[in-house]
Structures are given as structure tokens and as C-alpha cells.
Amino acid sequence: MSLTQRDLAVIWHPYTQMQTAMPPIPIVRGEGVLLFDDNGNSYIDAVSSWWVNIHGHSHPYIAAKVAAQLSVLEHVIFAGFTHPSAVELAERLLQILPDNQAKVFYSDNGSTAVEVAIKMCLQYWSNKGIRRNKIIAFKNAYHGDTFGAMAVSGRSAFTAPFDHMLFEVEFMDLPNAENIEDLRSHISHLKSELACFIFEPLILGSGGMLMYEAQYLDQLMAHCREEEVFLIADEVMTGFGRTGKRFACDHLQQQPDIMCFSKGLTGGTMAMGITTCTQQIYDAFLSDDKYKTLFHGHSFTANPISCAAALASMDIFLLPETMLNIIRIVTRHQQFAKKINGHPKIKEVRQTGTIIAIEWETSGRTSYFSDLRDKLYRYFLDAGIILRPLGNILYILPPYCISDDQLDYIYSKIEEALNTF
């Protein structure tokens, strides 16, 4: 039996209608931007394998650091114990985050990082003896697939079977010049009930790579701070260079109280989530009353191997040449956006940092279930490119080591597709 046949006999894949989906492609090796299947075919990983891989596959430096850690300590319970890699990672991460971030809480992935953030905010007010249990979030947001993360995500086909079980959330439009005052007024009206405002800064990823301006988010954040509403920045996707700066919040004047990280945190090598918070939030859990403890944890919290991968990834991320590569990709995307903007098949081109999104003009509204999605997906696979459209929205979100020639090849195939579909 082939690897694909063996897979189909035993595995249920994520976000996949197993009855109608293409058989999975068996990937047996990765190197740089390329992935190789069992027949030796190569594919440019233009979406960083679900946005996690920032330095390229099988990076020798990260591999060496992980291998060294494996021979020293593979895991230790993190309740009542610690280890060098966890301490060093927290120290180094806090050095490059906004100054108000003071403490690091480890978890397993982006969704759990969001769960921790929500629980921190809700329990903060509970520990203070104040009833503030509503959360405000953006329409079309996506924060994860666990129940708390689903609750603060926009209602959609993803959440529909569970909508009746999700807690109430106040959803609002992305801020702009026309609606900012209405949004501020809405927050003021609800302020005595609001525990926090959670947002994906500058870019709503799974919602369709929807982009909005930092100045209006700044205004919204400043107003929340005036009304004592905590701010949670979900940087699971936008963190570690995706927006052209180290973190999306580096584009802002205001800073969040809590930040969530995963994906690029370990360079795409290992699963890990991190939630950071201010001293104010941390202090609300310090008490002689054990009931005020943050009761949250995972078996693999602060796993030493994941920490080693994250430390190695940070070494590479902070190299000057990495930022030069980020700037190069930003510039190339801007040039390509300018070139194709106005094409009759394009409804809109959106670009922030290393992310460019091209929304195809369709007869209906934008939809994750657009038939165009499968056609484009297959078209690019046949061309040796992994692009995973969000319905009729095609986007490029590459590892930073992608070459100009590889970018040019992707751009050329997109132009061909625009003239084909």
C-alpha cells in the first residue's frame, strides 16, 4: 500500500471533508522553502505550512539545538518545577515585547494561548469581586477551535454546530474613519460589563486576510483603556515578523495587557503556545486564598524541546539578515500588488507586511466554500506551489528564506490563474 492509502485507512484530517477531498499528498522531506513528496516532486510552501514555518523546513540550526536538548532533558512537569530553557525563553521574549509585558504563561498552541488569555481576564475581575464577564471581539475574527476561542471568534460554519453552547460575546465591525465614534460609544455603553477586548491586530487571518489600519485600532484601544477594559492581542499569526515588524503591536502607540503567541514562535518546528501579561494582571492572582489561583495547565506546558526550538528560532529571527529578508518580501509583494491591481478578475488586493491577499471577483459574496477555492488549490499544486485559498481569497504568506526567483514564479502562476479562472 502507498503512504496515501495507509493514511486514508486510519487518519481523519483537519478542516477536511474526507468524502470529497483530494487524497493527501505524502510529504517525506523538507528543505528550505521546499517540501518533497514520495515521488520526488517538490512544492514551494508559500503558506508556511499553516503560517508556522518562518525560517524554512528542517533548518539545521534549529535541528541541532533540538537534538542537543533531547540528550539533556525531554520533559519535566512544570507545576512546582522549572528548567533552563523555559526561563531563558521567557526572559528573551519579554525583552523584545512591549515594556508592559511582565509574565509568561506556557501552553500548547494558539487556541490554548487564547483560552489562557480569556481566563486571565475573566478571573481577574472575579478575583477582584467585580462582575465583568462580557467580551468584545471583531466580526469575522478567528481565535481558535477550542470552546473559549470559538466563542470569541465570529459566528460561521466553523462554529454553527456549537453556537448554542458558546458564551455571549459582543461583536463589532473593524474600525475605520466612518465608524470609530460609534464603536467607542458602544464600548462606553457596555463598560461596566466588559472584561476585555480581544483582537487580531491589523489582519484577520482565517476571516479572509481582512486588513485594517493601525490608527483606528489605536483609537479603539485607547478608549478601552479609559474604560478599564483589558486588551488581548492575538498575535498567533501576526507575531514574529509577519506584518513587517517584529510584532503587529509594534505598529501601535497603545499596547495590550495580554498577548498570545504560537505558530512562528518555534519556527514551525514544535507545538507551543505562550500568553504574556502585565504585572497588574499577574498580581490579581497573588493571594493567601488558593481559590484565586489560575487553574490552567497542560501536560506538556513549557516542554524543554519546544523551548529549545523557540530559542533557536529566536536566534535566527533576531539576525539582521532575517529582517532584511522580511523587508525584501514586503517590497516584492508591494510591487506585485501594484502590478495586478485593477485586473478585471480581482475584487481587491490587500497587503500588509509579508502577507498579500488577492480576492477574486465572483458572482456571489466572499465565501470559504467558494467552488473557486478547489480549482485554484489544484491549479497551484499542479504547478508545484502550495497555496491554500480561503474560498475566493488567495494569499501568500511565505517563509522568510524564500528567494526572489521563487516569488517571481509564484507571482507568474497567479497571473496565469487570473487569466484562466
N, C-alpha and C positions, 0 to 999 in steps of 0.2 A: 504493500500500500504506500501511496505517496504521503508526504507530510500533510498536505492539504486534506486528503481523505481521512487520515488519522485524526486530524483536528476536528473535522466535521462529525466524527463519530463520538467525540467526548466533550467538546467545548461549546459554550454559549458566549458569544462575543458581545461587547458593549455597544450600545446605540446601533444595533443591527437587527433588522427583521430577517431572521435566519431562513425563512421560507423563500424569500425573493432575492436576497443579497448575492452578489458575486462571491464565489468561493474565496477564502482568504489566501493572500499571496504569501508563500513561505519565505521569510527573510532569514538568512543564515549567517549574515556578516554585515558589519557596518564599518565604514572608514570615512572620516570627514563628513562631508555633506551627503555622501552616497550610502545607499543600502543595496545589498545584493541578494537576489533570490537563489533558490536551489538549482536554477538552470544557468546561473552566472549573469543574468540580466541585472543591470544597475538602474537605480532610481534616485533622482535628486529629491532629497527630503525637504521640500520647500515649505512645509508646515511644522518643521522641527518636532515631528512625531508627537502631535498634540501639544505643541508650544513649549515643550520641556527642554529640548536639546539646544543649548546656546553656543557650544564650542565645537560641535561635530561629534560623530559617533566614535566610540572606542578610543577616546582621547588617551594617549599613552601616559600623560602626566597624572590624570585622574585615576587611571587604572593602576599605576604604580602606588599611589597613595592608598587606594582601597586595599590593594594586596598587602601592603605593609601593615595596615590596621588589622586585617584579618588574622595575621600571625601574632597579634598582641592581645586584642580583646574584641570579640564579635558582638557581645551584648551584655548588659547588666541592667537589672531592674532600676528604674530611675526615681522610684519613691524611696527616699532615705539614702540614696547613693548618688554619686556623680562620677564623671570621668573627664580626662583632659580635653578630649576633642569637643565635648559639649560645652565646656567652659570657654575654650578658645573661640569656638564658633559664635557663641553669644557675644563675647567681648568684641570680636571683629565686626560682626554685623551691626551692633549698636554704634560703632564708630562711624559708619557710613550712612546711618539712618538719620532722620531729623533729630535735633537735640533733645526733644521732649520724650523720646522713646527710652525707657529705663530698664524694662524687664523682658525676658524672652521665655515663652512657653512653647515647648515642643509637642508636636503631634505627628500624624502620619501622611497627610495630603492636604490639598487646598480646601476641600469641603470640610474636613475636620478643623482646619485652622479657622474657618469661618464660624463653625459651631462654637469653638472656644471663645471667639470674639463676642458672639451674641450672648453667651452665658456670662462672660465677664461683665457686660453692660447691665444685663437684667439683674444679676445678683449684686452688682454694686448698689443699685437702688434698694434692693431687698435688704442688704446688709445695713443700709442707712435708715431702714424703717420707712422708706418713701415708696409709694405705689406709682411707679412709672414703668409700664410694661408694653407700650406700643413702640413699634419700629417703623421708620420711614425708609423707603428704598425707591429706586427708579423702576418705571415700567420697562419691560423687556430686559431687565437685569438677569444675570445668571451668576449664582454664587456657589453652586454645587448640588449634589444629588442626595445628600443625607437630609433628614427631615427639617432641621432648622434652616439649613442652607436653601432647601427648596422653598420654604415658607417666605424667605426674603427675596426669592427670585420671582420674576414676572410670571404670571399665570399663563400656561401654554400647554401644548400637547404633552410636554415632558412631565408636567405636574398634575394634569387633569384627573387621573385615577385617584389622586390623593388630596385634591383640593379641599374636600370636606374635613380633612384631618389636620390641615395646616393652620397655624395660628394667624390671627388677623394682622395684616400689615398695611400701612398707608403708602400707596404707590403714587409717584408723581412723575411728570414729564421731565426730560432732560432740560436743564436751564439754558435760556437764551435771553437775548435783549428784550424780547416781547413778553416773556412770562415770568421773569425773575421776581418782580414785585409780588405777583400772585403767589408764587411759591413761598416767598418769605412770609407773606400774610398767613398762608396755610399752616406753616410751621408755628407761627406765633399763636394761632388759634388752638393748636394741639399741644403746646409746650408742656403743660403740666402733666400730660400723659406720656410724652415721648421719652424713651430710654436712650435711643440712639438713631443715627442716620448712617446706613451702610451704602457704599457706592464703589463702583469700579471707576477709578479716576481716568478721565479723558476718553476711554474706549470701553464700550460694552462689547465684550468678546463674542460669546455664543449668541447674543441677541442680534448679531448681524454685523459685527465690527462697526457699530454705531459710534460716531466720534462727536465730541462737543468741546467747547472752548474752556480753557483753564480759568479765565477771568470770571466766568459766571459760576463755576464750581467754587471758586474762592469766595465769591459773594455769599453763596449759599452756606458754605462752611462757617464764614464769619458770623452769619446770622444765627446758625445753630449754636455756636459758642456763646453768643449773647443770651440765648435762651436755655443754656446749660444742657444742651442735647449732645451726647457724646458722638464722636465722629469715627467711623470704622472705614479705613481704606482697604479694599480688597485688591491687593497688588499681586495676586496669584499669577495672573497672566502678564500684567504690565511691568512687574518688577524685573530688575537685572537687565536694564538697557533697552527694553522693547520700545519705549517711547522716545528714544534718542538721548535720554539722560539716565542716570543710574536707576532712578525710580520715578514713576509718574508724579509722585508728590513733590519731586524736585522742581516741577514746573509751577508750583503753587506758592503763594505767600502764606496762606493758612496751613496748618499741619494737623494731621489726625491725632486722635487719642490712642487709637489701636490700629495696627497694620497686620495684614495677613499675607503670608508668602508660601509658595511651593514651586512647582514646575521648574523654572530655571535655577532655583536655589541650589540644587546639586548638579547642575549642568545636564540634567536629564538622566543621571546615572542611577540614582536610587530614589525611592519614595520617601518624602519628608515634608512635614508642614511646620510652619512657625507662626506664632501670634505674638506680636510685641505690644507693649502697653506703657502708659505713663506711670510715674511714681504714684500719682493721685489714685489711679485705679487699683494698683497693687496694694496700696495702704489700706483700702477699704476692706481687704480680706484679712488683715492682721488683727488678731483678736485672741483673748483668752477663751472665747466661745468657739468651740470646734465646729459648730454648725455654720460658721461664717467661712469655712474652708471652701476653696474652689474644687468641687468634687468632679474632676475630669482627668482622665488619663488613658493611655493606650499601652498595650503590652510592649510595643517597640518604640515607645517615647525616647527621643534622643539616642536612637541606635548609633553606636560608635562608627559603624561602617558608613551609614548615611552622613554622619557628621564629617567623617574623613573626606567623603566625596564632595560635600558642600565646601569644606575648607579648600580643597584643591580647585574646585570650580571658582571660588572667590579669588584665589591667587591669579588665575588666568583672566578673570573678569576685570581685575584691577590693573592689568598690564596696559600701558599706553597704546599698544597696537590694537588691543581689543576695542577701545573707544574709537580709534581711527577707522577700524572696520565698520563699526556702527555708523559713524558719520558717512562713510563711503556708501553704505547701503541706503541710508536716508537720502543722500543726494541722487543716487541712481533711481530710487523709487519716485522722487520728485520729478526727475526728468521724464520717466516713463509715464507718469500721471499726466504731465503736460502734453505729451505726445498723443495719447489716446483720448484725452478729454474732448468731448464733442462728437465722438463716434456715434452714429445713429443707433447702434445696439446697446449703448451704455446709458443707463439712467443717471448714475453718479459714480465718480471716482473719489474715494476717501483715503487719506494718507496721514498717518501720524508716526513719526519715528521709523522703525524698521518694518512697520506694518502698512501694507497697501491693500485696499479692498475695492473691487470692481463690481458694481451692481448692474447686472444685465437688465435691460428693458424687457419686461414680459407683459402679457395682456392682463394678468391679474396682479394682485399685490405681492410684495415680497413674502416668500413662504419657505420654511425649512423643507417642506415636502414638494417643492417645485420639481417637475419632471426634468427640467434642465440640469438639475444637480447631477443625476446619474449619468447623463450624456457627457457632461464636462469631466466628471470624475474618470470615466473610462477613456475619454479622449486623451487626457493628460497621462494616464497610466500607460497607454499605448506609446506615448512619446517619451516614456521614461521619467516622468515627473509625478511626484506625489503632491497633489493639491486636493483638498477636501472641502468643496464648496458648502457654504451654509445656504442651502436652497439655491437661489439665483445670484448669490453673492460669492464671488471668487476672491480669495485673498492669498497673499504671500506673506509668510512670517518665518524667515529662514534662519538657520544657524549663522552666527556672525562670521564664520570662516568661509562662507560661500564666495566663489570667485566672480569677477565681472563677466567672464565668459559664461559661467553657469547662469547668472542673472540674465544675460542677453538671450540665452537660449530659452529660458522661461518666458521672458517678455515676447520673444518672437512667436512662441507657440500660443500665447494668449492672443496676439494679434491674428494669428491664423484662425483661432477659435471664434474670434469676433466676426470673422468673415465666413464662418461655416455654420454657426448656430443662430 
